[in-house]
Structures are given as structure tokens and as C-alpha cells.
Amino acid sequence: MQKLRKLIAEKSCNICVGLDPFVELFPTELDTKNVGEAIIKFNRAIITAVADIVPVVKPQIAFYEQYGIAGMQAFADACQFSKENGLYVIADAKRGDIGSTAAGYAKAFLTDGGFDCDAVTVNGYLGTDGIKPFLDTGRDIFVLAKTSNPSGGELQSLTLESGEKVYEKMTELIHSWGENAGAVVGATYPSELAGVCEKYPDMMLLIPGYGAQGGTGADIAVARNQSVVNSSRGILYAEKDRAKSLDEFAAAAREAVVKMKADLN
Amino acid sequence: MQKLRKLIAEKSCNICVGLDPFVELFPTELDTKNVGEAIIKFNRAIITAVADIVPVVKPQIAFYEQYGIAGMQAFADACQFSKENGLYVIADAKRGDIGSTAAGYAKAFLTDGGFDCDAVTVNGYLGTDGIKPFLDTGRDIFVLAKTSNPSGGELQSLTLESGEKVYEKMTELIHSWGENAGAVVGATYPSELAGVCEKYPDMMLLIPGYGAQGGTGADIAVARNQSVVNSSRGILYAEKDRAKSLDEFAAAAREAVVKMKADLN
């Protein structure tokens, strides 16, 4: 997590811009019939507009995979173009599998030969042997602990016979995986977030759920010194008038980052 | 799961061939410098050799993603060529995310516009709202319950205050998601598998861990009428002499399926 911590300090900013393409919200000047090209143009405009003031971007791979090969080419471009612009790139892929398969995912996301990201989000349901291949690359992972969605608690908030919740046990496992393993804890569960921060003040957290999902700056203030806070739609589509130009969308995205930074501080 | 049950009955076979490309095990006649093309040729030979005797194939997407775009093109080909050959296709992707993102994955794997598979494997750690978008497609999912790997128990086998294990609670959730939701239970945990079969005799199970991972026909006999049993390396690389031809690899794969069928019955 050293590269991430350094960038956060340099830019005095812990905002992560979620690169989630919703083509139905794109400016109409982009030809979304050629969907891969449209996404590439949109992302590059956003990345160029915010690269000097944010440390991190996080493309969510589902929004690319849904367009098949053209989408995956746009995903690869998002990763590469962000890297070229000095950003730390988190592939939000929530992968998790048994050892030999996890090694394939690790190669896919965390090596030069694959999508070459700095970190990938991982689901820890399969335990340590599904995690180790990622850590063996020397790069970072963010493992789901308490997710931001309404149903997240169905399993995560159950109480174990030890008295811990399932997500607390998961967080304990994540902590045992070392400095390069961070936890995903949703902004929509502020008391759980506070508990994690208190127990593990040095663990890096990736916090989704700010903005569109309902989390506020106050909800996550407790994690200010150990987290990156993601916002996707609130930044990318701050400009809602599709008749505006791509340049105007990019300018609105930058302005949204500035506002979010003020809210977080 | 109707299509799957019908194919299993028609072929009197519940074997799933795991299409996991390990290029270092391919016959040397395939030029693995052009890795995408090599995987496509290998898969097509295997699929052609076994399509009339097995009902299901399961490409594990990690082994394709690791080769970037060329790998994903080979993944798309594996899905499409299998479908053309009358097979039920499970995308082994273990996806799982919050609602809007899960909808992206559902579109990616379970619609005509995406990779167009019959089913996808899913991680249920995020609960119902991460599952529903998949079921809304009308196609099938297999949700991780008790995975086949050694560390699987670190979280899955913990006891809740209710007395249930975490994987048992997960299985209960899966059952609540209806007929199109099956569970993944590893052949390497036969007593847990027997427990799931006893409690949910109508639930379709996907059983990994047979063969290379140590599971035997006897271990999984209890699930014979409600499962598909996956084997990957034991079938694809039954021929170990890389100097042999692709045709010989395919013939050995078919022979391995016949042997496995005998072991299962």
C-alpha cells in the first residue's frame, strides 16, 4: 500500500474516482453504437480532467464485461491510460477462487502481462489459499468485509458463536494477510466502519457507498487517515445535460471532485 | 435448471468438463505464441470429442483473463462453440457485487448480447440484492456454499450462534433463491456434501474437486441424482505426452470421460 499512501499524501486527497461507464448518461456527442470507442473517449476525458487532483481510479469491470470484447478493450485502456497519468489503479473485480485459479486472476490484474493494475478487489469467502497468489505479486488487494448494499448483512452481519460478526471475522483474516491487504467497508454502515477503524487503525480501507448510495462525509470522517473513498456516478455524471459537450462533462467532473474533497475535510 | 436436468437425463451423464487451458500442457503442435488461437483450437478439439457424451462444460474465466483480450476472445469462443454443440455452458466466474453492478455481470454472462452462457457461478457474500439481477435473466446460477479448497473452512466452517455453520446458512439462502439457484459444494468435503443433499434433495449442485483435487466417486455418490461433477485437468490433459497430436489429446479426453462415468456409477 506504499504507493497508494504516498499518492494520497502528495495530493492531500483520498478520493477514488470510480470509472463506471453508463453509456445512457454519456454526452450525446459520443457515438455509443461503437460502444468500446465511446467508453474510451469518455474515460480519457474524465481521467485527464482529474488526474492532477486525485490519487486513485477504480474501473468496475462488470460495466465493461457487459459489452464483451469491445468492453474489455475499453477496460484495458482505462487501466493503461490512468497509469500513464500517474494514478493508482484499482481493478474492481471482486475476484475470489481456489489457489490455482486465483493465480490466474492475480496474473490477469496484478502483472505487467495482464491488465497491469496496482490493486484488485477480492472476495475472501474462500480463505487464505485464494488470497495468497494475489499477495505473492507484491501488489495490493482490497478484500470485501462489510459491503455497502442493503442485503450485505444477510451473511456478513450474522453473529458467530465467538460473539463476533461474520464481517468482523473476515476483517481479522484480512488483517492477518499483511500490509498489502486492505478492507472494503461501505460508507452506508458508519458504526461498523468506526469499529473497524478503532480495531485496525493502520489498515487501509476502500470505502464505497459515498454519494449516490447515501454515505456522507460525516459518516466516514473516522476513516479519514486510513482510507480512499470512492465516488462514481456523482463525479462522472455531475453534468446531467447530455446535450453538453464531453469537455463540459469533464469540467463538471473536476468540479464535483473539488466539492467532494471539501465535504470530506 | 430445466435445460440442465433434461441434458443430464438424455445423456445419462452428469459430468461437467472444465475447460481450463494450461498452455504448458498443450500438445506441442499448437503454437502457443499465438495464445488465443492455440486455446481456441485446443478447446474446439476437446469439445468436439466429448459433446455427444457429456451435458455440460465449464470454462473457468481466470485462465482466459490472464491472457488479456486474446484470452477473452478464446473464452467467448469456448462459450459459443460449446453452445453450438448442444452443451449447457457454465461460466465459472464467481462473480458477486452490489445490485447495479451485478446487473452488469448478469448481462455479461447470461444474455444473448454478452457471453451468452446458461449459468454463471456466483459468490453470495453480498446477499440477495447481489443475486437477484442474475435470476431476473431467467437463466441459472451456482452459488458458492462449501468450496473445495483447503482454506475454504476458515470462514465457511465457522459456527454461528444459531448453531449452523456459515456455509449451511449460505446454503439456506441459496435454497431461498429458488429453482434456478444451485449450490457449489466441493467433493473434498463429503460429509458436508451429504448434509446438504439430505436437507435439500431437490437442489442442483455443482461439485468441483473430483480427481486432481482428491475427491472420489464414492465421496460424491450421495449427490448422484442432483449434481454435475466437474473435472478439468483429469480430462483435458489425460494425454500427458506433449509430442502426441491434438487428435490424440482429444481421444484421450473422451476416454477419460468414459472412465469417469464408470467411476461415478
Interface residues (C-beta under 8 A of the other chain):
Chain A: Q60 A62 F63 E65 Q66 G68 I69 M72 Q73 A76 K94 R95 G96 D97 I98 G99 T101 A102 G104 Y105 K107 A108 F109 G113 G114 F115 N123 G124 Y125 L126 G127 T128 D129 G130 L144 T147 S148 N149 P150 S151 G152 G153 E154 L155 Q156 L158 T159 L160 E161 S162 G163 V166 K169 M170 L173 P208
Chain B: Q60 A62 F63 E65 Q66 G68 I69 M72 Q73 A76 K94 R95 G96 D97 I98 G99 T101 A102 G104 Y105 K107 A108 F109 G113 G114 F115 N123 G124 Y125 L126 G127 T128 D129 G130 L144 T147 S148 N149 P150 S151 G152 G153 E154 L155 Q156 L158 T159 L160 E161 S162 G163 V166 K169 M170 L173 P208
